[in-house]
Amino acid sequence: MTQTREHSQPPAAEAPPVSAGPSEGPLTPEELQLSARNHSMPLEALSRDLTPPGLHYVLTHFDIPDIQATSWHLRIRGAVERALELNLAALRRAPAITVPVTLECAGNGRSLLEPRPLSQPWVLEAVGTAQWTGVPLAYLLDKAGILPGALEVVFTGADAGVQGGVPHRFARSLPVREALRPDVVLAYAMNGAELPPQHGYPLRLVVPGWYGMASVKWLESIEVAREPFTGFQQQSAYRYQATADDAGRPVSRIRVRSLMVPPGIPDFFTRRRFVRPGPVMLQGRAWSGEGAVAGVEVAVDGTWLPARLDKPAGGYAWRGWSMTWEAAPGEHVLACRATDTTGATQPLEQNWNYQGMGNNVVQRVTVTVE
């Protein structure tokens, strides 16, 4: 089985658990340490079509590599007619595309689950949308020439560490058919500027429609493989599991979700919102990796009404929505839910699973009108 830059590890059924198991207690020191290293997008940034790099969510599994572009090379090898090695200058001379893409962490919403899976304790804000500029992956794979019998394409980053007792570099694979999509990009720029260190400088993969774990950062090598990739981040992490012993099924495309810009002003500690009586413009964004957003509904105290949708910004970029609410004095609970063209709708209750993946439960915002 192909194991690109991975230490040997037991098969999936015997692999060490990804986390210590769910908890019903307060946040642990380990979770607080992770939340200090990583950061989410402030919900007020939903008002922007594009998320500035400093506001875009960041999840780094290990240390952020300090890479010097002058000595960096991307290697393409494996089941190809010709191996390639390219530096950043060569990549910048290649044909380029710019793709607007909403990226979301697969663990977004994890801290809302009961019991709480122990890992990065995201609430709702592990998301962001950017314009990613770079070389179409399909262009380079065509240059290399994929040989018959190839099944997957494995992407390995420069970030290394230990997870689940397994030392490895962060690596993920895509089926060949996904890797050859025309919108999958090897990005060297974000929102028209050089890729920031925390977002994968000097080169990262961006896979539109898939949760963020597929978009490998600090990319160093691409290997075309004839056998399924069995690296830790593919075989053990990022799986929908009922229990620690469940082999589960892999996480892939983003489930439909919508989020609201919290109206009014917040209480510093609780983030509870305060607004004045009268017309209040409610707005937010909705997205899905499975199909286009078909509609968004907004609830005020449990009564659902349709919102107005903006024109789509791209096939896999979030879509704006808005609705005017006549705010009456008192306490209110606002909520929003999206439906995509496959018919999938956000659930009203949690999607519990052992690793806390894909929890796209509706957002609820408590508002005091005074």
Phi, psi and omega in degrees: 000142183289131176224086184288116175053035178247146167287154180299149184211159179289163176299167188304321184294337182250004184295146178300150179297148180290325181227175181283355180109162183295157180225146173250006181265190179291169178302139180275162175303324180294319178294320178296323178295317177296318182292336176284327180283321182257163179213154181256170179274125175302135186298335178294341177288352174297342179287348181264141175296318179242144181266122175302148183307324181287344178257339179299142181299150178226130169230118175243121181292319185236217178276152174283117182294144174262097188251131175265120185299332183293333181251002184275142175221148171258129180249132176242124188207191179096223184280066180229158179290327181213129176286145180238150172220120186231141173266179185294325179297319179295321179295323180289339177277345182285162176304141185237152172230158173235124186233125173281124186223133169269122176253137178224139176288139180297337180268008180302130183090002185300319185291347179276348182284149178230118355291163188268119173297137184275110177188198176307119188274067178296147171264271179228351196261016182278071186204165175180158179231131181219163169269118182254125182245134178175200185267132174301128179304320181300327179297314181288322178295326175293320177298321180285326180081096181286130181280155176302146179090355179290137182251317188222164172238124186256132182244126183239130178264175180275349183280129185232150178182197180235130174218136183060027182079005185248114173288135180191164165270149180294124181213143178219160177234160173233146169302149182305320182298325178286320181297333183270003175300141184291344183262000176281126191233142169267101193267134172243001179219147180231121182054038175083002180237166179304140181301124179292157181305317184289346180255014169110018180308136009264352183209139176221159172272142172231118182249099181301137177090343180262151173303159191299336182299336181285337185270077187299132181263167179048048189296132179242324183215151175233125180235125175275123190242146177267352180232157180299140178285134184243023179295160187302314184291346178262317189269329185247313178278164176055060176223146174277107183239144173278325180218174179296330182273353182282127178296332174069192177227151188289146172280137179221269187278154183288130175285151183301138181207151170226151176224150182250141168290117181300124184285162174073213181239155185259155162285136185304312188274312186272341186067012175299145188259149177231127178228164177270154177296155178113192182294130178232125178278114174267134181212161180184200182223153177222150182203164176200143175267354183263330181192171180291152176291124182262334181188157176227136175244147178239134179250137170242111182055040173091354179262119186267135178225149181287143175260161176274135181261138171281168175295143179297141177272346181172170183298329182229030173250151183296159183241130181287151175217160180203158177199140177270130179245129174274096187283120177258148181305142179132188179263135183222153173241120178259149178211160176217148177213145181247155174232138179255180186287351173277351184095356179289136179232146177300138179280157176275343178240162186295150169261089184281135170208162193301321181268355179072045183258147171061033181277091183259034178302151183297146175281139175235133183237121178272128186231136172253123178258121183214000000 
